[in-house]
Amino acid sequence: MKHKGVLNYSYDKEADVLYMSYGKPVPAESIEMGNGVLVRIDPNTQDIVGITWIDFVRRVHDRIGEEVAAKEFLKIIGAG
């Protein structure tokens, strides 16, 4: 699998979901990778077209132990 295009980010604070996509949105299939991560694959080309991270802040907080660090990450990527 491969990807192409600019990586875009958006964060839904209410749902605590981080969306990442390469280029413009296209129809895709999701593959559950575990730990709330879904990889979006273009079924025609098998290219990776996006990633969805469910419960983003909670998972990052649990992982590193500081919610502040998760919020800082969101600021760095321009999603927070």
Helices and strands as residue ranges (DSSP letters): E 7-12, E 17-22, E 29-34, E 37-41, E 48-54, H 56-64, H 67-76
